[in-house]
């Protein structure tokens, strides 16, 4: 009886610590928490699994609300900016064709006005894509052939794709292809020579548990997509998914934000990896060579 009481007290302390850790995670807006379920009683295990899944759900809802807020802001900004730039572009273009402007000191200034307004109009037109995405057509999609097709579009990169050939995900083929191509394009622009795509460690564990039928079926597969290009500066890591944000002279700032929205529409997520993947897999070179990594979450059927 004494031993049982001591065990029960320790048990309650452990559960109290779990509750405290999850409370702190939520307070710090970290909804990616996942606490282990090993060693728990059946009821406790079911509760912990539910709480882990609840964290994913909250994270999904928060990201969806963020995207919807950006969409509403985008509609207002693009409408007002197009109304302002359209007449400037039209008037400056017509003035450049006048004989009393050609060859005069006025021509360079008017040309600059025309070029700037046209560039701004093109920028706004491109950014409208953020609020005009079509609804995804979800299918059971073999992932490996899609990744192989994307890799062929970027032969300058060395691709190391460590995934089962028969892996199937639930996604929109066109949207997922565009997301992967955006990540590859960013890697090339960051002077990368290598791309690595591997499952996250927890995804492998969930898959094994699913095969053994010792756990609830996992609904998502998390992939680590890394490259060995120039790392993202620490001061920019919190802003790379913010629309309009870019550090490139010719960048529009919509690539990553658009990619994240596409993944959210498919019931997944795209995030900057908290830390680079480490270790080796299947005899390939160390993954720690990757300087920038993204975590891409996909639904599985």
Phi, psi and omega in degrees: 000317178298316180298321179295318180296317179298317179297319181294320179297315179296323179297314180296321177298320179296317179293323178295322178294320177299315179299321180294317181297318180291323177297318178294322179298315179294320179298328179267014178059033175254101183260016180263011184296142174213110179265145183295155179248000180295141175080005179267154173290159184308314180293320178294321180296316179297319178296316181294320177298320178295318179294321177299316178293327179296323177300318178297320181295316179298316179300318180297317181292320179297315179295322179295318178296322179296316180297318180296325177295317178295324179297314180298317178296321181298318180300317180293313183295314182295323179297312182292321182291321178293321177297327182279322186275331184302309180293327179296315179297316182294314182293316181293325178294318180292325179290329179294338180272357181279142181293329183279003177248324182299132178076004180259167177299344179286333187300313180300321180293316179293323178297320178295320178297317181295314181297318181293316180293323179292318178298319180294321178296319178294320179298314180294320180297319177294321184288340177298341179300334181298329183250010182233024178290139175285159178293138181292147174258101187279129177221164171281110192245121172297123189280319186299314177300323179296316179295322178296321178295318179295320181297328179292336179283345180230070183293344179290342179265142171271119186258132173238098184253110185249080182219152175297144181293334184260016182290129182239136178236164178258108186199170171269119187301315182295315180295315181296321177299317181296320178298313181296322179291325176297319179294320178294319179298317177298323179296316179297317179293338177268014177067032178281154175239354187216138174237137179236131177232113181222155174290146172294152184303318182293332178292321178296318179296317179297321180296318179295319179297323180294320180296322181279350181058039178255004182212167175297142180300136178283144183257346184228150173243128180256127179249140172263122179242105185241160175216162183259026178281188180299133182291155177282125180303145183303324183288347181256353187296328182279353188243357189292338178262004178280126179305143181080344183282128176204151175251005182261142181296324182256010182279153178259343180077021181244350186300303183286321179295321177293321180296318179296318180296320178300318180292321179295320179297334180269006181082015179244205182200152173231123182224157172282128182297137180297324178212156183289152179291143181236167178092187180233158179219132173053033175079009180276172181295159184304133179287346180293351176291341182286129183266330181231130182224146176239149174253120181246122182254130182232147173284147175240144183290000000 
